[in-house]
């Protein structure tokens, strides 16, 4: 027998060793409808963000990144505000 092989947590031959199917187990289980897997995760948004390529000066990018986590979201908000002011 291979010494590196892990032994299973339970043996299929001994049903007493099988894990209990509790509420937590069912909460993590996959959901199927009519044979199709229902995907989990965030629901689709009406106006999803788009990936773009934008070339900025190095010192600008360094300052934005130095401002901490969420800097891209803050840039997005600043651009929204600027466009709102420019459109008025």
N, C-alpha and C positions, 0 to 999 in steps of 0.2 A: 504494500500500500504506500502511496506517496505521502510523505510526512508533511509536505507543504500544503496539501489540500485541506481546506477547512471543512469541518463536519457541519452538517446542517443543524439549524436550531431545533428542528424536530424531525422525527422519522415518519414518513408517510405510512409506515406499517403500524405505528402506534398512535392512534388518534388522540390519546390522552396528552400527548406532547404538542399537539397543534395549538397555535396561538388562539386566544379568545377573540371573537369578532365583536368588538365593543363599538360604541358610538363614534369614537375617534377613528377607528379603522374604516367605518362606513363613510365618514366625512372626507377621508382621503381617497376613497375609491373612485374609479372612473365611472362616468355616467354615460349610458348608451340609450339612444332612442332609435327604434327601427333598424338596429344593427349598425348605426353610425355613432362614433364617439362624439360626445358633446364637448367642445373645447372649453377650457376654463380660462381664467385670467380677466383682464380688464375688458369691459364692453367696448365696442368700436365707438370712436368719437365722431361727431358730425363734421368737424374740420380738423383732420389730423395734421400734425406738423410735418413739414417737408425737409428733407436733407438738402443742404446747399453747400457750395464751396465758396468761401469768401476770403479774399487775400487782405490781410491787415498788417500794419507795421509791427515789428517784433516787440517794441516797447509797449504798444497798446495791448497786445495779447498777454504779455508778461504781467501788466498791471491788472488785467481782467482776471487772469488765473490766480494772482496773488490775493484777490478779494475773497477767495474761498469757494467752497462748494456752492453750486447753483449759479455760477457766473453766467452760463449760457442762458439760463432763464431770465436773469436780470438784464442781459443784453436784449433779449427778445422783448421784454417789457418796455425797455427804454426806446426801442425802435417803434413799438406800438404807439407810445406817447408822442414821439417825434412825428410820426405819420399823422396822428390825430391833430396835432397842432398845425402841421403843414397843409392839411386838407381843409382847415377851417377858414 
